[in-house]
Amino acid sequence: MNLTLYTIFFGIGAAAVLLCMLRALLGPTASDRLVAVDGMITITTALLVLLALFLGRRIYVDVALVYAVLAFVGVIAVARYLERGL
Amino acid sequence: MTLFAIIGAFVVGFGTIFLFLGALGIFRLPDVYNRLQAGTKCTTLGAFCAIVGVGIAQPDWIFKAVIVAVFILLTNPISAHALARASYKSAIRPYEGTVVDKCREFGECEEVKDGAEDFQPGLDDEE
């Protein structure tokens, strides 16, 4: 019953990632795509921690932490690039 | 199913619904600033609730889960601020229904030029 519940949560999260990916494909400007990718990053971090609970592997929480740190640095770098060039 | 698992599943479900609503806002709202607002607020709350809910459902992991959640809670507004600033500086206009634009009103963002469509980032300070 627990696994069924978490499968439903995974479905909702996957739908959220799909909506963000559609916006990243459609978005008229570069900033729209970057906003969509930023949302996708946060949702993916939450889904990685959920995956750790789902599979019972504790190491995926560390993976989520490293992913969040690297994605934060990447988003800041691309935002600086959009602001005034490198 | 213990009590912790039930409470954790409830909190994770709450967070997941907020994640979906934030993604729906990113998909449907009309311009960059609205999308940024919906995306940042909803996904921050949703990710925080989902990760803390995992920590409640599996009480051995609460320390690392709280570290990840607090990191997201601290860094998501910073990246949203950088994104909004970058969008405004790269001359992306708010859409027509915008009521107030204080930054333009006080003339604090003078770099914003007209002709936003043919702006290429990084090309204007080459010389």
Backbone of each chain as ProteinMPNN parsed JSONL, in Angstrom:
{"seq_chain_A": "MNLTLYTIFFGIGAAAVLLCMLRALLGPTASDRLVAVDGMITITTALLVLLALFLGRRIYVDVALVYAVLAFVGVIAVARYLERGL", "coords_chain_A": {"N_chain_A": [[0.847, -1.2, 0.0], [1.955, 1.165, 0.771], [3.959, 1.422, -1.142], [2.418, 1.693, -3.447], [1.232, 4.166, -2.962], [3.49, 5.831, -3.021], [4.196, 5.444, -5.643], [2.13, 6.779, -6.94], [2.745, 9.381, -6.121], [5.146, 9.683, -7.45], [4.19, 9.675, -10.063], [2.784, 12.115, -10.142], [4.895, 13.898, -9.729], [6.412, 13.347, -12.011], [4.68, 14.279, -13.977], [4.822, 16.98, -13.376], [7.514, 17.537, -13.994], [7.346, 17.075, -16.702], [5.651, 19.142, -17.58], [7.3, 21.363, -17.038], [9.335, 20.784, -18.795], [8.072, 21.033, -21.229], [7.627, 23.802, -21.233], [10.264, 24.622, -21.281], [10.95, 23.789, -23.809], [9.201, 25.283, -25.403], [9.537, 27.937, -24.711], [9.709, 31.453, -25.353], [11.948, 33.21, -24.993], [15.427, 33.166, -23.866], [15.495, 33.443, -21.115], [13.045, 32.437, -20.274], [13.369, 29.715, -20.779], [15.435, 29.191, -19.005], [14.229, 29.694, -16.547], [12.336, 27.641, -16.552], [14.041, 25.432, -16.524], [15.209, 25.81, -14.056], [13.035, 25.385, -12.332], [12.647, 22.697, -12.954], [14.962, 21.593, -11.897], [14.647, 21.876, -9.106], [12.379, 20.267, -8.694], [13.413, 17.834, -9.519], [15.352, 17.365, -7.555], [13.768, 16.929, -5.282], [12.457, 14.644, -6.19], [14.564, 12.857, -6.343], [15.181, 12.428, -3.647], [12.811, 11.244, -2.906], [13.068, 8.95, -4.422], [15.139, 7.695, -3.109], [13.837, 6.895, -0.772], [11.987, 5.205, -1.923], [13.445, 3.139, -3.126], [14.923, 2.356, -0.998], [17.585, 3.038, -0.6], [20.157, 4.699, 0.897], [22.108, 6.294, -0.127], [21.225, 7.873, -2.182], [20.228, 10.21, -1.151], [22.48, 11.72, -0.632], [23.295, 12.025, -3.253], [21.252, 13.678, -4.147], [21.807, 15.978, -2.659], [24.336, 16.786, -3.672], [23.591, 17.218, -6.3], [21.824, 19.369, -6.001], [23.574, 21.385, -5.095], [25.41, 21.663, -7.257], [23.657, 22.362, -9.314], [22.678, 24.776, -8.417], [24.967, 26.401, -8.575], [25.313, 26.302, -11.336], [22.95, 27.538, -12.333], [23.244, 30.124, -11.308], [25.546, 30.88, -12.699], [24.693, 30.839, -15.408], [22.72, 32.778, -15.271], [24.215, 35.063, -14.677], [25.62, 35.193, -17.046], [23.55, 35.761, -18.86], [22.964, 38.246, -17.945], [25.066, 40.196, -18.321], [26.956, 39.165, -20.038], [29.893, 37.061, -20.222]], "CA_chain_A": [[0.0, 0.0, 0.0], [2.882, 2.288, 0.836], [4.632, 1.568, -2.437], [1.432, 2.227, -4.391], [1.097, 5.596, -2.679], [4.649, 6.557, -3.513], [4.147, 5.42, -7.109], [1.257, 7.887, -7.355], [3.499, 10.629, -5.952], [6.097, 9.75, -8.562], [3.466, 10.066, -11.277], [2.518, 13.559, -10.097], [6.171, 14.591, -9.95], [6.81, 13.202, -13.413], [3.856, 15.208, -14.753], [5.36, 18.321, -13.155], [8.735, 17.663, -14.798], [6.947, 17.125, -18.118], [5.166, 20.495, -17.866], [8.458, 22.263, -17.088], [10.111, 20.505, -19.997], [7.339, 21.651, -22.345], [7.909, 25.239, -21.222], [11.652, 24.811, -21.709], [11.012, 23.626, -25.266], [8.401, 26.283, -26.106], [9.721, 29.29, -24.223], [10.161, 32.349, -26.423], [13.279, 33.777, -24.785], [16.35, 32.323, -23.116], [15.17, 33.499, -19.693], [11.951, 31.49, -20.036], [13.924, 28.358, -20.708], [16.231, 29.053, -17.788], [13.273, 29.583, -15.434], [11.764, 26.296, -16.586], [15.066, 24.476, -16.094], [15.381, 25.988, -12.614], [11.962, 24.631, -11.696], [12.897, 21.27, -13.148], [16.035, 21.188, -10.993], [14.106, 21.721, -7.755], [11.504, 19.096, -8.674], [14.243, 16.636, -9.625], [15.979, 17.105, -6.258], [12.759, 16.297, -4.425], [12.174, 13.283, -6.674], [15.698, 11.985, -5.988], [15.026, 12.013, -2.25], [11.712, 10.263, -2.907], [13.586, 7.696, -4.986], [15.902, 7.055, -2.048], [12.884, 6.193, 0.097], [11.296, 4.19, -2.717], [14.332, 2.006, -3.341], [15.577, 1.989, 0.244], [19.032, 3.267, -0.668], [20.392, 5.968, 1.554], [23.124, 7.079, -0.836], [20.597, 8.802, -3.119], [20.055, 11.509, -0.504], [23.72, 12.444, -0.913], [23.242, 12.392, -4.668], [20.36, 14.841, -4.256], [22.496, 17.155, -2.104], [25.356, 17.224, -4.627], [22.869, 17.742, -7.465], [21.302, 20.703, -5.678], [24.692, 22.339, -5.033], [25.955, 21.923, -8.596], [22.65, 23.035, -10.124], [22.632, 26.171, -7.958], [26.103, 27.1, -9.18], [25.068, 26.412, -12.773], [21.917, 28.536, -12.612], [23.831, 31.444, -11.059], [26.483, 31.182, -13.784], [23.968, 31.16, -16.644], [22.037, 34.052, -15.061], [25.233, 36.101, -14.844], [25.913, 35.281, -18.474], [22.452, 36.465, -19.519], [22.858, 39.626, -17.488], [25.995, 41.112, -18.977], [28.02, 38.464, -20.748], [30.846, 36.456, -19.306]], "C_chain_A": [[0.874, 1.238, 0.0], [3.555, 2.533, -0.504], [3.675, 2.101, -3.493], [1.273, 3.735, -4.23], [2.274, 6.374, -3.244], [4.758, 6.498, -5.024], [3.255, 6.525, -7.644], [1.982, 9.221, -7.225], [4.521, 10.802, -7.068], [5.418, 10.156, -9.851], [3.194, 11.553, -11.308], [3.803, 14.348, -10.348], [6.64, 14.492, -11.387], [5.979, 14.104, -14.306], [4.373, 16.634, -14.601], [6.622, 18.539, -13.985], [8.395, 17.784, -16.282], [6.441, 18.522, -18.49], [6.324, 21.483, -17.964], [9.25, 22.043, -18.369], [9.415, 21.072, -21.236], [7.616, 23.153, -22.401], [9.345, 25.494, -21.668], [11.798, 24.61, -23.211], [10.33, 24.781, -25.982], [8.863, 27.705, -25.88], [10.303, 30.256, -25.232], [11.574, 32.875, -26.219], [14.144, 32.811, -23.991], [16.017, 32.316, -21.637], [14.028, 32.563, -19.343], [12.472, 30.072, -19.893], [14.701, 28.144, -19.431], [15.334, 28.942, -16.554], [12.684, 28.179, -15.384], [12.769, 25.255, -16.124], [15.307, 24.584, -14.592], [14.272, 25.276, -11.838], [12.163, 23.137, -11.789], [13.955, 20.751, -12.187], [15.493, 20.946, -9.584], [13.226, 20.475, -7.661], [12.335, 17.818, -8.73], [14.946, 16.312, -8.308], [14.997, 16.419, -5.308], [12.49, 14.864, -4.872], [13.327, 12.329, -6.393], [15.587, 11.52, -4.543], [13.876, 11.016, -2.119], [12.183, 8.908, -3.43], [14.424, 6.94, -3.967], [14.984, 6.285, -1.106], [12.251, 5.014, -0.632], [12.154, 2.946, -2.878], [15.045, 1.566, -2.073], [17.081, 2.138, 0.225], [19.327, 4.662, -0.146], [21.313, 6.887, 0.757], [22.486, 8.099, -1.769], [20.3, 10.155, -2.488], [21.304, 12.356, -0.71], [23.776, 12.887, -2.363], [22.383, 13.635, -4.865], [21.04, 16.097, -3.739], [23.522, 17.694, -3.09], [24.703, 17.818, -5.869], [22.346, 19.143, -7.209], [22.414, 21.737, -5.667], [25.175, 22.689, -6.438], [24.95, 22.677, -9.46], [22.526, 24.494, -9.715], [23.763, 26.976, -8.588], [25.874, 27.306, -10.678], [24.049, 27.474, -13.114], [22.455, 29.936, -12.382], [24.763, 31.833, -12.208], [25.744, 31.575, -15.049], [23.22, 32.479, -16.492], [23.014, 35.217, -15.193], [25.57, 36.295, -16.311], [24.816, 36.04, -19.211], [22.434, 37.934, -19.148], [23.803, 40.542, -18.241], [27.103, 40.414, -19.719], [29.057, 37.959, -19.781], [32.005, 37.392, -18.967]], "O_chain_A": [[0.583, 2.227, -0.673], [3.707, 3.67, -0.949], [4.082, 2.885, -4.351], [1.19, 4.479, -5.207], [2.104, 7.427, -3.859], [5.341, 7.392, -5.637], [3.561, 7.141, -8.665], [1.862, 10.089, -8.09], [4.738, 11.905, -7.569], [5.99, 10.896, -10.651], [3.343, 12.197, -12.346], [3.804, 15.336, -11.083], [7.203, 15.444, -11.927], [6.491, 14.644, -15.287], [4.37, 17.408, -15.558], [6.789, 19.589, -14.604], [9.064, 18.5, -17.027], [6.75, 19.033, -19.566], [6.345, 22.336, -18.852], [9.772, 22.989, -18.959], [10.07, 21.531, -22.172], [7.815, 23.713, -23.479], [9.614, 26.477, -22.359], [12.684, 25.203, -23.827], [10.794, 25.224, -27.033], [8.635, 28.584, -26.711], [11.282, 29.933, -25.904], [12.331, 32.978, -27.185], [13.673, 31.782, -23.507], [16.224, 31.308, -20.961], [14.016, 31.961, -18.27], [12.065, 29.329, -18.999], [14.651, 27.068, -18.835], [15.637, 28.191, -15.627], [12.548, 27.594, -14.31], [12.414, 24.309, -15.422], [15.575, 23.583, -13.928], [14.53, 24.642, -10.815], [11.892, 22.397, -10.844], [13.872, 19.617, -11.715], [15.828, 19.95, -8.944], [13.303, 19.721, -6.691], [12.007, 16.832, -8.069], [15.124, 15.142, -7.968], [15.345, 15.457, -4.622], [12.315, 13.972, -4.041], [13.111, 11.129, -6.222], [15.863, 10.359, -4.239], [13.945, 10.07, -1.334], [11.756, 7.859, -2.948], [14.431, 5.709, -3.946], [15.299, 5.17, -0.69], [12.009, 3.961, -0.041], [11.655, 1.826, -2.779], [15.7, 0.524, -2.06], [17.783, 1.439, 0.956], [18.828, 5.662, -0.662], [21.301, 8.104, 0.941], [23.125, 9.09, -2.121], [20.137, 11.145, -3.201], [21.21, 13.563, -0.936], [24.243, 13.983, -2.671], [22.727, 14.527, -5.64], [20.872, 17.172, -4.316], [23.586, 18.9, -3.329], [25.193, 18.8, -6.427], [22.411, 20.007, -8.083], [22.232, 22.846, -6.17], [25.331, 23.864, -6.773], [25.337, 23.536, -10.251], [22.296, 25.359, -10.56], [23.552, 28.087, -9.073], [26.202, 28.36, -11.223], [24.235, 28.232, -14.065], [22.168, 30.845, -13.161], [24.767, 32.985, -12.641], [26.122, 32.546, -15.705], [23.09, 33.228, -17.46], [22.668, 36.252, -15.763], [25.779, 37.419, -16.766], [25.101, 36.862, -20.081], [21.96, 38.774, -19.913], [23.372, 41.574, -18.754], [28.122, 41.04, -20.008], [29.093, 38.39, -18.629], [32.895, 37.02, -18.202]]}, "seq_chain_B": "MTLFAIIGAFVVGFGTIFLFLGALGIFRLPDVYNRLQAGTKCTTLGAFCAIVGVGIAQPDWIFKAVIVAVFILLTNPISAHALARASYKSAIRPYEGTVVDKCREFGECEEVKDGAEDFQPGLDDEE", "coords_chain_B": {"N_chain_B": [[2.202, -0.523, 8.839], [3.597, 2.162, 10.283], [3.001, 4.943, 12.553], [4.677, 7.044, 11.939], [5.237, 6.555, 9.256], [2.773, 7.001, 8.077], [2.272, 9.728, 8.632], [4.479, 10.81, 7.315], [3.965, 10.056, 4.647], [1.702, 11.567, 4.183], [2.718, 14.203, 4.376], [4.565, 14.148, 2.291], [2.842, 13.814, 0.131], [1.422, 16.235, 0.199], [3.536, 18.016, -0.404], [4.17, 17.111, -2.978], [1.905, 17.737, -4.451], [2.107, 20.493, -4.363], [4.44, 20.793, -5.861], [3.525, 19.998, -8.373], [1.622, 22.019, -8.864], [3.249, 24.26, -9.008], [4.731, 23.661, -11.312], [2.678, 23.722, -13.144], [2.062, 26.427, -13.045], [4.448, 27.456, -14.113], [4.139, 26.537, -16.68], [1.809, 27.792, -17.627], [1.584, 30.597, -17.111], [1.883, 34.104, -18.201], [4.35, 35.647, -18.698], [7.957, 36.083, -18.155], [8.429, 36.967, -15.509], [6.125, 36.394, -14.031], [6.122, 33.617, -14.319], [8.456, 33.025, -12.982], [7.823, 33.76, -10.382], [5.684, 31.989, -9.702], [6.978, 29.538, -10.161], [9.209, 29.613, -8.382], [8.174, 30.038, -5.707], [6.192, 28.004, -5.315], [7.58, 25.622, -5.969], [9.615, 25.681, -4.106], [8.323, 25.411, -1.59], [7.084, 22.96, -2.096], [9.233, 21.161, -2.576], [10.534, 21.348, -0.132], [8.579, 20.298, 1.654], [8.297, 17.72, 0.597], [10.855, 16.574, 0.963], [11.289, 16.788, 3.723], [9.177, 15.242, 4.506], [9.992, 12.711, 3.621], [12.092, 12.419, 5.408], [10.599, 12.226, 7.764], [9.169, 9.886, 7.356], [11.157, 7.996, 7.294], [12.936, 7.706, 9.883], [15.693, 7.499, 10.374], [16.988, 8.962, 8.493], [16.669, 11.638, 8.88], [18.447, 13.677, 9.437], [20.188, 14.14, 7.202], [18.209, 14.637, 5.317], [17.065, 16.984, 6.288], [19.226, 18.654, 5.959], [19.433, 18.782, 3.119], [16.922, 19.938, 2.575], [17.032, 22.433, 3.885], [19.103, 23.555, 2.496], [17.952, 23.828, -0.064], [15.921, 25.591, 0.618], [17.41, 27.85, 1.258], [18.917, 28.472, -1.075], [17.21, 28.671, -3.271], [15.649, 31.136, -3.406], [17.803, 32.872, -3.913], [18.77, 32.137, -6.436], [16.487, 32.672, -7.888], [16.284, 35.413, -7.617], [18.604, 36.206, -8.972], [17.917, 35.329, -11.504], [15.663, 36.917, -12.119], [16.764, 39.456, -12.103], [18.625, 39.185, -14.152], [16.874, 38.774, -16.286], [15.553, 41.236, -16.371], [17.659, 42.977, -16.883], [18.463, 42.089, -19.352], [16.656, 43.22, -20.999], [13.976, 42.253, -21.23], [10.673, 42.776, -21.627], [7.996, 43.248, -19.259], [4.706, 41.759, -19.516], [1.696, 43.023, -21.209], [-0.344, 43.479, -19.358], [0.768, 44.301, -16.998], [0.795, 46.088, -13.962], [2.378, 47.781, -12.311], [5.702, 49.003, -12.42], [8.246, 49.419, -10.75], [10.968, 49.573, -10.967], [11.546, 50.638, -13.443], [10.23, 53.015, -13.153], [11.608, 54.563, -11.257], [13.92, 54.815, -12.595], [16.101, 53.166, -12.154], [17.114, 51.077, -13.532], [18.73, 51.61, -15.965], [19.953, 50.445, -18.039], [18.203, 49.093, -19.559], [17.088, 48.797, -22.712], [15.113, 49.747, -25.581], [13.931, 47.575, -28.213], [14.119, 44.839, -27.636], [14.086, 42.443, -28.871], [16.146, 41.893, -30.648], [18.313, 41.521, -29.017], [21.399, 40.254, -28.129], [22.894, 38.257, -25.811], [25.957, 39.048, -24.244], [27.211, 40.044, -26.442], [27.396, 42.748, -26.591], [29.354, 44.011, -25.148], [31.78, 43.638, -26.278], [33.557, 45.31, -27.569]], "CA_chain_B": [[2.502, 0.894, 8.616], [3.654, 2.864, 11.562], [2.449, 6.3, 12.546], [5.613, 7.914, 11.229], [5.093, 6.352, 7.807], [1.525, 7.635, 7.626], [2.459, 11.189, 8.633], [5.432, 11.126, 6.257], [3.309, 9.959, 3.335], [0.81, 12.732, 4.061], [3.518, 15.411, 4.1], [5.129, 14.006, 0.942], [1.777, 14.077, -0.829], [1.207, 17.697, 0.196], [4.622, 18.643, -1.156], [4.13, 16.738, -4.39], [0.848, 18.532, -5.082], [2.636, 21.838, -4.589], [5.379, 20.722, -6.993], [2.754, 19.969, -9.625], [0.998, 23.324, -9.104], [4.303, 25.163, -9.455], [5.047, 23.366, -12.707], [1.544, 24.211, -13.941], [2.255, 27.869, -13.158], [5.522, 27.705, -15.074], [3.678, 26.266, -18.035], [0.659, 28.555, -18.13], [1.562, 32.044, -16.886], [2.176, 34.755, -19.484], [5.699, 36.131, -19.021], [9.051, 35.516, -17.367], [8.393, 37.309, -14.088], [5.062, 35.587, -13.426], [6.583, 32.23, -14.259], [9.478, 32.943, -11.948], [7.165, 33.819, -9.083], [4.995, 30.715, -9.456], [7.941, 28.449, -10.091], [10.063, 29.627, -7.196], [7.48, 29.847, -4.427], [5.537, 26.698, -5.195], [8.498, 24.486, -5.94], [10.379, 25.674, -2.851], [7.5, 24.785, -0.542], [6.849, 21.563, -2.425], [10.441, 20.353, -2.355], [10.781, 21.305, 1.315], [7.647, 19.358, 2.283], [8.563, 16.348, 0.149], [12.097, 16.047, 1.541], [11.08, 16.611, 5.157], [8.286, 14.092, 4.65], [10.822, 11.5, 3.543], [12.789, 12.323, 6.686], [9.677, 11.758, 8.811], [8.792, 8.495, 7.115], [12.322, 7.135, 7.552], [13.545, 8.612, 10.874], [17.152, 7.485, 10.391], [17.539, 9.857, 7.473], [16.135, 12.987, 9.073], [19.523, 14.68, 9.473], [20.58, 14.498, 5.831], [17.053, 15.208, 4.615], [16.909, 18.375, 6.708], [20.306, 19.423, 5.317], [19.037, 19.058, 1.726], [15.765, 20.833, 2.549], [17.442, 23.788, 4.26], [19.893, 24.076, 1.384], [17.026, 24.294, -1.1], [15.209, 26.761, 1.151], [18.285, 29.018, 1.232], [19.481, 28.844, -2.362], [16.227, 28.887, -4.33], [15.398, 32.565, -3.606], [18.972, 33.557, -4.478], [18.824, 31.912, -7.878], [15.35, 33.36, -8.491], [16.646, 36.83, -7.691], [19.57, 36.375, -10.062], [17.215, 35.142, -12.775], [14.812, 38.073, -12.394], [17.665, 40.557, -12.424], [19.179, 38.945, -15.485], [15.819, 38.993, -17.275], [15.281, 42.665, -16.525], [18.803, 43.641, -17.503], [18.567, 41.742, -20.762], [15.633, 43.973, -21.722], [12.741, 41.538, -21.487], [9.578, 43.58, -21.1], [6.818, 42.591, -18.681], [3.659, 41.735, -20.539], [0.931, 44.266, -21.292], [-1.23, 43.658, -18.222], [1.501, 44.634, -15.785], [0.249, 47.322, -13.401], [3.397, 48.674, -11.767], [7.078, 48.607, -12.708], [8.956, 50.418, -9.936], [12.366, 49.675, -11.371], [11.594, 51.57, -14.556], [9.68, 54.285, -12.703], [12.645, 55.322, -10.59], [15.087, 54.926, -13.461], [17.273, 52.503, -11.593], [17.627, 50.091, -14.466], [18.817, 52.389, -17.19], [20.53, 49.672, -19.14], [17.147, 48.478, -20.353], [16.863, 49.545, -23.946], [14.088, 49.184, -26.447], [14.524, 46.643, -29.168], [14.524, 43.686, -26.845], [14.059, 41.183, -29.62], [17.424, 41.559, -31.259], [19.402, 41.57, -28.049], [22.187, 39.024, -28.017], [23.677, 38.398, -24.581], [27.387, 38.873, -24.323], [27.798, 40.569, -27.658], [27.418, 44.203, -26.639], [30.523, 44.587, -24.485], [32.975, 43.054, -26.873], [34.556, 46.311, -27.934]], "C_chain_B": [[2.479, 1.624, 9.947], [3.063, 4.262, 11.418], [3.345, 7.258, 11.784], [5.454, 7.788, 9.721], [3.85, 7.039, 7.284], [1.683, 9.152, 7.557], [3.413, 11.606, 7.513], [4.804, 11.069, 4.881], [2.373, 11.133, 3.114], [1.584, 13.988, 3.683], [4.121, 15.354, 2.695], [4.066, 14.276, -0.114], [1.448, 15.552, -0.942], [2.27, 18.393, -0.639], [4.557, 18.335, -2.63], [3.039, 17.499, -5.128], [1.335, 19.952, -5.332], [3.644, 21.861, -5.719], [4.624, 20.755, -8.317], [2.129, 21.337, -9.92], [2.038, 24.342, -9.567], [4.669, 24.93, -10.909], [3.928, 23.823, -13.629], [1.632, 25.726, -14.114], [3.349, 28.224, -14.131], [5.016, 27.505, -16.494], [2.674, 27.299, -18.52], [0.764, 30.071, -18.016], [2.215, 32.809, -18.043], [3.595, 35.249, -19.709], [6.711, 35.643, -17.989], [8.865, 35.75, -15.882], [7.291, 36.546, -13.37], [5.479, 34.136, -13.29], [7.599, 32.025, -13.154], [8.85, 32.926, -10.569], [6.496, 32.483, -8.759], [5.997, 29.589, -9.267], [8.727, 28.441, -8.81], [9.285, 29.326, -5.926], [6.918, 28.442, -4.297], [6.542, 25.567, -5.139], [9.366, 24.497, -4.687], [9.582, 25.009, -1.741], [7.311, 23.293, -0.823], [8.061, 20.69, -2.173], [10.758, 20.247, -0.867], [9.877, 20.274, 1.983], [7.951, 17.925, 1.863], [9.791, 15.77, 0.843], [11.942, 15.83, 3.039], [10.121, 15.442, 5.421], [9.006, 12.773, 4.527], [11.588, 11.301, 4.846], [11.879, 11.857, 7.815], [9.358, 10.281, 8.614], [9.93, 7.527, 7.41], [13.202, 7.864, 8.568], [15.059, 8.519, 10.984], [17.748, 8.544, 9.485], [17.238, 11.316, 7.722], [17.226, 14.045, 9.015], [19.903, 15.127, 8.064], [19.424, 15.132, 5.069], [16.86, 16.664, 4.998], [18.019, 19.237, 6.117], [19.934, 19.779, 3.879], [17.913, 20.083, 1.676], [16.168, 22.26, 2.884], [18.312, 24.394, 3.164], [18.994, 24.593, 0.272], [16.31, 25.559, -0.659], [16.087, 28.003, 1.106], [18.661, 29.431, -0.18], [18.442, 29.133, -3.428], [15.86, 30.365, -4.494], [16.575, 33.301, -4.221], [19.011, 33.368, -5.985], [17.644, 32.589, -8.569], [15.632, 34.853, -8.622], [17.627, 37.078, -8.834], [18.893, 36.245, -11.415], [16.366, 36.355, -13.119], [15.645, 39.274, -12.792], [18.247, 40.412, -13.824], [18.129, 39.17, -16.559], [15.566, 40.481, -17.486], [16.428, 43.362, -17.229], [18.957, 43.262, -18.957], [17.326, 42.172, -21.518], [14.449, 43.131, -22.13], [11.62, 42.312, -20.822], [8.593, 42.706, -20.342], [5.658, 42.67, -19.656], [2.675, 42.876, -20.32], [0.066, 44.505, -20.068], [-0.528, 44.062, -16.947], [1.083, 46.01, -15.267], [1.361, 48.277, -13.009], [4.781, 48.099, -12.078], [7.987, 49.628, -12.028], [10.374, 50.634, -10.445], [12.516, 50.662, -12.522], [11.171, 52.975, -14.121], [10.756, 55.168, -12.075], [13.917, 55.418, -11.415], [16.315, 54.239, -12.926], [17.871, 51.481, -12.53], [17.746, 50.746, -15.823], [19.406, 51.605, -18.34], [19.47, 49.093, -20.055], [16.844, 49.353, -21.556], [15.638, 48.98, -24.643], [14.765, 48.303, -27.487], [15.001, 45.404, -28.463], [14.697, 42.449, -27.699], [15.411, 40.837, -30.212], [18.583, 41.74, -30.298], [20.106, 40.222, -28.007], [23.05, 39.136, -26.771], [25.16, 38.184, -24.836], [28.031, 39.499, -25.533], [28.014, 42.076, -27.595], [28.602, 44.793, -25.9], [31.797, 43.951, -25.025], [34.02, 44.124, -27.127], [35.085, 47.042, -26.711]], "O_chain_B": [[1.458, 1.681, 10.632], [2.683, 4.697, 10.331], [2.876, 8.155, 11.083], [5.526, 8.779, 8.995], [3.854, 7.595, 6.186], [1.293, 9.787, 6.577], [3.197, 12.617, 6.845], [5.07, 11.925, 4.037], [2.256, 11.641, 1.998], [1.178, 14.742, 2.799], [4.186, 16.365, 1.995], [4.351, 14.895, -1.139], [1.223, 16.065, -2.038], [1.963, 19.245, -1.472], [4.854, 19.197, -3.456], [3.212, 17.867, -6.29], [1.031, 20.55, -6.364], [3.709, 22.837, -6.467], [5.021, 21.443, -9.257], [2.102, 21.775, -11.071], [1.751, 25.187, -10.415], [4.892, 25.881, -11.659], [4.178, 24.257, -14.753], [1.322, 26.254, -15.182], [3.217, 29.179, -14.897], [5.419, 28.224, -17.408], [2.677, 27.654, -19.698], [0.088, 30.778, -18.764], [3.012, 32.237, -18.787], [4.027, 35.27, -20.862], [6.373, 34.893, -17.073], [9.109, 34.853, -15.075], [7.478, 36.099, -12.238], [5.22, 33.5, -12.269], [7.61, 30.996, -12.477], [9.279, 32.179, -9.689], [6.708, 31.914, -7.688], [5.885, 28.789, -8.338], [8.906, 27.388, -8.199], [9.682, 28.459, -5.147], [7.139, 27.767, -3.291], [6.382, 24.641, -4.345], [9.813, 23.44, -4.241], [10.098, 24.145, -1.032], [7.369, 22.467, 0.088], [7.937, 19.598, -1.619], [11.195, 19.199, -0.391], [10.343, 19.465, 2.785], [7.871, 17.01, 2.684], [9.781, 14.613, 1.264], [12.399, 14.82, 3.575], [10.241, 14.745, 6.428], [8.686, 11.817, 5.234], [11.724, 10.179, 5.334], [12.332, 11.166, 8.727], [9.285, 9.518, 9.577], [9.69, 6.366, 7.74], [14.127, 8.573, 8.171], [15.67, 9.373, 11.626], [18.884, 8.975, 9.685], [17.519, 12.157, 6.868], [16.977, 15.176, 8.598], [19.939, 16.32, 7.763], [19.625, 16.049, 4.273], [16.53, 17.493, 4.15], [17.799, 20.408, 5.807], [20.092, 20.925, 3.458], [17.933, 20.991, 0.845], [15.701, 23.201, 2.241], [18.267, 25.601, 2.926], [19.236, 25.668, -0.277], [16.113, 26.483, -1.448], [15.572, 29.107, 0.934], [18.722, 30.626, -0.469], [18.763, 29.791, -4.417], [15.765, 30.827, -5.631], [16.379, 34.256, -4.972], [19.256, 34.318, -6.729], [17.771, 33.036, -9.709], [15.265, 35.478, -9.617], [17.491, 38.051, -9.575], [19.238, 36.952, -12.362], [16.339, 36.785, -14.272], [15.285, 40.02, -13.702], [18.349, 41.379, -14.578], [18.44, 39.697, -17.627], [15.386, 40.94, -18.615], [16.21, 44.233, -18.071], [19.524, 44.031, -19.733], [16.973, 41.584, -22.54], [13.954, 43.262, -23.249], [11.611, 42.486, -19.603], [8.365, 41.557, -20.72], [5.625, 43.545, -20.522], [2.801, 43.62, -19.347], [-0.235, 45.66, -19.766], [-1.171, 44.158, -15.902], [1.023, 46.976, -16.027], [1.301, 49.461, -13.338], [5.004, 46.89, -12.011], [8.44, 50.584, -12.658], [10.914, 51.738, -10.365], [13.48, 51.425, -12.579], [11.667, 53.979, -14.632], [10.809, 56.372, -12.329], [14.89, 56.037, -10.984], [17.44, 54.659, -13.197], [19.013, 51.061, -12.346], [16.956, 50.472, -16.727], [19.365, 52.049, -19.488], [19.761, 48.657, -21.169], [16.403, 50.495, -21.426], [15.184, 47.878, -24.336], [15.989, 48.285, -27.622], [16.133, 44.961, -28.652], [15.379, 41.505, -27.298], [15.794, 39.67, -30.282], [19.697, 42.07, -30.705], [19.467, 39.18, -27.865], [23.875, 40.046, -26.688], [25.561, 37.262, -25.547], [29.256, 39.496, -25.657], [28.723, 42.637, -28.43], [28.839, 45.995, -26.016], [32.768, 43.758, -24.294], [35.214, 43.897, -26.934], [35.936, 47.921, -26.837]]}, "name": "protein", "num_of_chains": 2, "seq": "MNLTLYTIFFGIGAAAVLLCMLRALLGPTASDRLVAVDGMITITTALLVLLALFLGRRIYVDVALVYAVLAFVGVIAVARYLERGLMTLFAIIGAFVVGFGTIFLFLGALGIFRLPDVYNRLQAGTKCTTLGAFCAIVGVGIAQPDWIFKAVIVAVFILLTNPISAHALARASYKSAIRPYEGTVVDKCREFGECEEVKDGAEDFQPGLDDEE"}
